[in-house]
Amino acid sequence: MVKLLLFFFVSLLSFFPLIAQVNFNSVKNFLENSAFQSGEVLKYEVSYGIIKGGVAELNLDVVNQGGDWFYYSRAVAQTAGVAAKLFTIYDVYDSFFSIDDGLPIRATRNIREEKYLKYNEILFRRSDSTLFSLLSGQKKIPAETLDVLSAFYFARRYLFKEVVNIGDTIHLLTYFDDKLYDINIALEKKELIRTKFGKINVLKFSPVIDGKLFTEKNQMEVWFTNDLNFIPILIRIDLPLSKINCQLIDYTGLKSKKSELNFR
């Protein structure tokens, strides 16, 4: 069960906003970024019912690669609490992506789950719309394909601004674990929820994923702050006997000074 908890948290990184197959020409010239900045840190806790299963952290920085400056994001998910005594899970994702348009140049995945180890590195070649995977070689991909982390920031920067009315849907295409996945997420409602930070205005989305983990509406629900930052506050996944919750427990370095969270 602990492995399931951590898998679903990593799925958060790789399923809910992720790689966008959108009309990129309509957004690529809109370079203003009000959603995030270097120094942002988001911390989450994963639980199954009342049992703490793991923690995760997403960090964003700006680094120099080959003489150019890029955003660099790292996400780490690991077991915690009682679960850490039963299983050792330590999963790390890294992504380098353009400050200008959000497209990635390199992404890595480094997985340690008990004795299972897996490492992969992806290099994106925009000149011919291909990527190179250390594990599977060169592949032709849609020109706007992103990795799981750059897509998370891409969605916050561009896509959620376009979702205004209840029922609006974003179509997503993500490259994860050497495969492309089709995803649709729909805006279900705008509401006020109670969190450890107080009452927060949020946008509630429900992914519908063809033939994959979440095939029915409301099996997975995600709440984002209804502000310019679009921070995921809570992710809830329904299982037969209980629910998996992944909730924000701490944050620093938010970009928008008008954030719903920025009151303390």
C-alpha positions, 0 to 999 in steps of 0.5 A, a space after each residue: 500500500 505504501 508503494 501505491 501511495 507514493 506511486 499516486 503522488 508521483 502520478 500527481 507530477 505526471 498526470 494532473 496538469 502535465 504535458 500540454 498538446 495545445 495550440 502552442 502558437 496561441 500562447 508561445 508569444 505570451 511570455 509574461 509569467 505571473 505563476 511562479 519564480 525562482 525560489 518557489 518551494 512546495 511541500 506535500 504530505 501523502 496519506 491513506 486514510 489516517 495513515 501517513 504514507 509519504 512526503 514530497 517537495 518541489 523546488 524551482 531555481 534558475 541555473 546556467 547550462 551551456 552559457 544559457 539560463 534555464 529554469 531548473 525544477 526538482 521533485 522528490 517523493 519518499 516514504 515517511 512516518 510508519 511507512 518509512 520503516 516498512 519500505 524505502 522509496 526515494 524518487 527524484 525527478 529533474 527538469 531543465 526548461 526554457 525561461 522564455 517559452 517553458 519548453 524542456 531541454 533535459 529531464 531525468 528520472 531516478 527511482 529507488 523503491 526498495 531493491 528496484 532502481 531505475 534511471 533515465 535521462 531524456 534530451 529534447 531536440 526541438 530542431 527536428 521534434 524528437 527526443 532521445 531517451 537513454 533507455 529507449 533511444 530516439 523517438 519522434 514526438 509532437 513539437 510541444 511535448 514537455 516532460 512531467 515537471 516542465 509541463 506542471 509549470 507550463 500548465 500553471 503559466 499558460 493553460 489555467 488562465 484559459 479555463 474560465 467556465 465550468 465544464 471547460 476542459 484542457 486536453 493534455 499529452 504527457 511523456 512519462 516512463 517512455 510513453 505518451 499519455 492522453 489526458 483530459 481535465 475538466 473544471 468542475 467548480 469554483 469553491 471555498 475550502 478549509 485548509 491548514 492555511 485558512 479558507 482558500 478560494 480554489 478551482 476544482 478539476 477532475 481528470 478523465 484518462 482514457 484507458 489508464 488509472 482514472 477512467 471515471 469522473 471524480 476518481 481523482 480530484 485536484 484543487 488549485 488556488 484560484 489566483 495567479 499562482 495556481 498552486 495545487 492545494 489538495 489531490 484526492 483519489 478514491 479507492 475501494 476502501 479509503 481515499 488517498 490525500 496529497 495535501 500542501 503542508 508548506 510553501 515559500 517563494 510564491 510569485 504572485 503577491 495577491 495569492 490566496 495563500 499569501 496572508 500570513 
